[in-house]
Amino acid sequence: MKVGIIRCMQTEDICPGTDDFLAVKNHTGAFAGIEEEIDLVGFCNCGGCPGNRVVLRAKKLVEQGAQLIAFSTCIQKGRDICFPCPYAQKMKDNIRQALGDDVTILNSSHD
């Protein structure tokens, strides 16, 4: 399965994405139920608040073959920045509207 991860732009200075990469590699966190090999095709940020560029970035991940897009845990749980993204649901809805049901969207990447 080909996967892309979108993370919070505000976390780039404080988080190298190590937990995201380990979750993919070890099939843990949100990737625990995936039996097949996981190929990470891209790791990008949302484009900054309020996430207006997230659809373009999701489309680019799909162009690279992503069948599944995971929102990094920092977006859902506010890890490292101490608050969850207030635009998370809007970003997911916009991606779903633009890409349809052909792409699975996960709410987080790791625990």
Backbone hydrogen bonds, N-H to C=O, Kabsch-Sander energy under -0.5 kcal/mol:
donor,donor_aa,acceptor,acceptor_aa,energy
3,V,39,D,-2.6
4,G,68,L,-2.3
5,I,42,G,-2.3
6,I,70,A,-2.6
7,R,44,C,-2.7
11,T,8,C,-1.3
12,E,9,M,-1.2
14,I,11,T,-1.4
15,C,11,T,-2.2
21,F,17,G,-2.3
22,L,18,T,-2.5
23,A,19,D,-2.1
24,V,20,D,-1.9
25,K,21,F,-2.6
26,N,22,L,-3.0
27,H,23,A,-0.7
27,H,24,V,-0.7
28,T,23,A,-1.9
30,A,109,S,-1.4
31,F,28,T,-2.1
31,F,109,S,-0.5
32,A,29,G,-1.6
34,I,31,F,-1.5
35,E,33,G,-0.7
39,D,1,M,-3.0
39,D,37,E,-0.5
40,L,38,I,-0.6
41,V,3,V,-3.0
41,V,39,D,-0.7
42,G,3,V,-0.8
44,C,5,I,-2.5
46,C,7,R,-1.8
51,G,48,G,-3.0
54,V,51,G,-1.5
57,R,53,R,-1.9
58,A,54,V,-2.6
59,K,55,V,-2.6
60,K,56,L,-2.0
61,L,57,R,-2.0
62,V,58,A,-2.3
63,E,59,K,-2.4
64,Q,60,K,-1.3
65,G,62,V,-2.0
66,A,61,L,-2.4
67,Q,2,K,-2.9
68,L,2,K,-1.4
69,I,104,T,-3.3
70,A,4,G,-2.6
71,F,106,L,-2.5
72,S,6,I,-3.3
72,S,70,A,-0.5
75,I,72,S,-1.8
76,Q,72,S,-1.1
77,K,73,T,-3.1
78,G,73,T,-0.6
78,G,74,C,-0.8
79,R,73,T,-0.6
81,I,78,G,-0.8
81,I,79,R,-0.6
82,C,78,G,-2.1
85,C,75,I,-2.9
88,A,85,C,-1.1
91,M,87,Y,-2.7
92,K,88,A,-2.4
93,D,89,Q,-2.8
94,N,90,K,-2.4
95,I,91,M,-2.3
96,R,92,K,-2.8
97,Q,93,D,-2.5
98,A,94,N,-2.0
99,L,95,I,-3.0
100,G,96,R,-2.3
102,D,99,L,-0.8
103,V,100,G,-0.6
104,T,67,Q,-2.3
106,L,69,I,-2.6
